[in-house]
Amino acid sequence: MVWHPVCAAARVTESDPVAVKIGNKRIAVYRLPDGELSALDDVCPHEFALLSKGFVEDGEIECPLHQARFEIRSGKCHGPLADRDLHKFPVKVEGGDVYVAI
């Protein structure tokens, strides 16, 4: 597992996740209402939409194409069509910067 710098922690807000590409993985970093950061797959397992372009509400991200919902804290899938949870990546903040482990 290698830690990769992603962005300044202040850049990640509850309503605006940060999308990054590390190698061949698309990852979105979210901030929960309690301030915790979560890094998840950014690609919906159903239609391959970028979830970072979706709708954040009540600790969930909703796919912009078909309304599948995923818990930001865990990646657990809810709702129609998507049948797989999202992979959750380890995330940490050091010196004001966000790092994600792959």
C-alpha positions as CSV (number, residue, x, y, z in Angstrom):
1,M,0.0,0.0,0.0
2,V,1.4,3.4,-1.0
3,W,0.1,6.8,0.2
4,H,-0.5,9.3,-2.6
5,P,-1.0,13.1,-2.1
6,V,-4.4,14.2,-3.4
7,C,-5.2,17.8,-2.5
8,A,-5.4,20.3,0.3
9,A,-7.8,19.1,3.0
10,A,-9.6,22.5,2.9
11,R,-10.5,21.9,-0.7
12,V,-12.8,19.0,0.2
13,T,-16.3,20.2,1.3
14,E,-19.5,18.4,2.2
15,S,-21.2,19.6,-1.0
16,D,-18.1,19.4,-3.3
17,P,-16.1,16.1,-3.4
18,V,-12.6,16.1,-5.0
19,A,-12.2,13.7,-7.9
20,V,-8.7,12.4,-8.7
21,K,-7.0,9.7,-10.8
22,I,-4.2,7.7,-9.2
23,G,-2.7,5.3,-11.8
24,N,-5.7,3.8,-13.5
25,K,-8.1,4.3,-10.5
26,R,-10.7,7.1,-10.3
27,I,-11.3,8.1,-6.7
28,A,-13.5,10.7,-5.1
29,V,-12.7,12.2,-1.7
30,Y,-15.7,13.3,0.3
31,R,-16.2,15.2,3.6
32,L,-18.9,14.0,5.9
33,P,-20.9,16.4,8.2
34,D,-18.8,15.4,11.2
35,G,-15.6,16.4,9.2
36,E,-14.4,12.9,8.5
37,L,-13.0,12.3,5.0
38,S,-13.8,9.2,3.0
39,A,-12.2,8.1,-0.3
40,L,-14.3,5.9,-2.6
41,D,-14.3,4.5,-6.1
42,D,-15.5,7.4,-8.3
43,V,-17.1,5.2,-11.0
44,C,-20.6,3.8,-10.5
45,P,-20.6,0.0,-10.9
46,H,-23.8,0.1,-13.0
47,E,-23.5,2.7,-15.8
48,F,-19.9,3.8,-15.1
49,A,-20.9,7.4,-14.4
50,L,-18.6,9.6,-12.3
51,L,-20.1,9.7,-8.8
52,S,-18.3,12.9,-8.0
53,K,-20.6,14.6,-10.4
54,G,-23.6,13.2,-8.5
55,F,-25.7,14.6,-5.7
56,V,-24.4,14.6,-2.1
57,E,-27.1,14.4,0.6
58,D,-27.5,13.0,4.1
59,G,-24.1,11.2,4.0
60,E,-24.8,9.6,0.6
61,I,-23.8,10.2,-3.0
62,E,-26.4,9.6,-5.6
63,C,-25.4,8.6,-9.1
64,P,-26.1,11.3,-11.7
65,L,-27.5,8.8,-14.2
66,H,-29.9,6.4,-12.4
67,Q,-30.2,7.4,-8.7
68,A,-28.3,4.5,-7.1
69,R,-27.1,5.7,-3.7
70,F,-23.9,4.9,-1.8
71,E,-23.0,5.6,1.8
72,I,-20.1,8.0,1.8
73,R,-18.7,6.6,5.1
74,S,-18.7,2.9,4.0
75,G,-19.3,2.7,0.2
76,K,-22.4,0.5,0.8
77,C,-24.9,0.5,-2.1
78,H,-28.6,1.5,-1.7
79,G,-31.3,2.0,-4.3
80,P,-32.0,0.7,-7.8
81,L,-29.8,-0.9,-10.4
82,A,-26.3,-0.8,-8.8
83,D,-25.7,-4.1,-7.1
84,R,-22.1,-3.7,-5.7
85,D,-20.7,-1.6,-3.0
86,L,-17.9,0.9,-3.8
87,H,-14.4,0.2,-2.7
88,K,-13.3,2.4,0.2
89,F,-9.6,3.5,0.2
90,P,-7.6,4.4,3.3
91,V,-7.4,8.2,3.7
92,K,-5.4,10.4,6.1
93,V,-4.6,14.1,6.5
94,E,-1.0,15.2,7.2
95,G,0.2,18.8,7.2
96,G,-3.1,20.0,5.8
97,D,-3.0,17.7,2.8
98,V,-5.1,14.7,2.0
99,Y,-3.4,11.3,1.2
100,V,-5.1,8.2,-0.2
101,A,-3.6,4.7,-0.1
102,I,-3.7,2.4,-3.0
